[in-house]
Amino acid sequence: MPYQFEDLKKSCQTEWQAYIEHSFVQQLGNASLAPEAFQHYLKQDYLFLIQFARAFALAAYKSPTLSDLRQAKEGLQAIVDVELDLHISYCKEWGISEQELAELPEARATLAYTRYVLDTGNRGDLLDLHVALSPCMVGYGEIANWLNSRAETIRGENNPYDAWIAMYESDEFQDAMQAEISWLNERLAEVSPARFKELTRIFSDATRLEIDFWEMGLKQSD
Ligand SMILES: Cc1ncc(C[n+]2csc(CCO)c2C)c(N)n1
């Protein structure tokens, strides 16, 4: 049987579920999340996005084909030209100025996660890097879908976090998630059991670091 993205998730089901269904996510869905926790998360996510832009630049460097190079460039462009601008204006709505964002120190959870991804890409190949990026690329879309499947989730103006859910349920975002899964499925179908085992380590590490990122938000830790 060729390996598929689903098999990466199965290899660390407990961690994957702990990430997707984290209390931060549940509280965001039922509108009970403390605004201070969300603001702390938003600030660190700004720093996270900057480092992820660097990871897409690294993906460009690690691209063996024109098609991979184009895909990495699109990812970098999406973060730098669209997502960071959106994030900055969204932060403004939550009372966080651009000046404040520019001066923030990185929380340890942000440092650990982003540098782990960059190091994995540096020492490995493009597949290692994509696997390290995939909990981020796939998880948030899954989180939006999971929230929408729950009776507890409040949508619309009675939930101050509605726009966050709306962003990750959007067609644009869900399409990007599917494209990432397809890219991974094509490559995973070709790998040996030993290579797959290496990749499950990376996937599980990155998933655990996503859990820590939610914890950092909830506890407002630095
Ligand atoms: C901690 C954390 N993890 C994942 C995302 C979601 N995300 C960030 S960059 C990116 C790629 C899209 O261009 C996606 C899906 C986030 N914002 N913060």
PDBQT file of the ligand as one rigid body, heavy atoms in Angstrom, charges set to zero:
ROOT
HETATM    1  C1  LIG A 301       0.485  28.578  14.883  1.00  0.00    +0.000 C 
HETATM    2  C2  LIG A 301      -0.192  28.604  13.573  1.00  0.00    +0.000 A 
HETATM    3  N1  LIG A 301      -0.326  27.460  12.874  1.00  0.00    +0.000 NA
HETATM    4  C3  LIG A 301      -0.932  27.479  11.668  1.00  0.00    +0.000 A 
HETATM    5  C4  LIG A 301      -1.425  28.652  11.133  1.00  0.00    +0.000 A 
HETATM    6  C5  LIG A 301      -2.115  28.679   9.793  1.00  0.00    +0.000 C 
HETATM    7  N2  LIG A 301      -1.246  29.145   8.748  1.00  0.00    +0.000 N 
HETATM    8  C6  LIG A 301      -0.234  29.986   8.932  1.00  0.00    +0.000 A 
HETATM    9  S1  LIG A 301       0.666  30.282   7.521  1.00  0.00    +0.000 SA
HETATM   10  C7  LIG A 301      -0.287  29.277   6.648  1.00  0.00    +0.000 A 
HETATM   11  C8  LIG A 301      -0.016  29.025   5.211  1.00  0.00    +0.000 C 
HETATM   12  C9  LIG A 301      -0.950  29.742   4.329  1.00  0.00    +0.000 C 
HETATM   13  O1  LIG A 301      -0.279  30.613   3.509  1.00  0.00    +0.000 OA
HETATM   14  C10 LIG A 301      -1.291  28.742   7.444  1.00  0.00    +0.000 A 
HETATM   15  C11 LIG A 301      -2.309  27.829   6.981  1.00  0.00    +0.000 C 
HETATM   16  C12 LIG A 301      -1.273  29.832  11.899  1.00  0.00    +0.000 A 
HETATM   17  N3  LIG A 301      -1.717  31.016  11.440  1.00  0.00    +0.000 N 
HETATM   18  N4  LIG A 301      -0.661  29.771  13.100  1.00  0.00    +0.000 NA
ENDROOT
TORSDOF 0
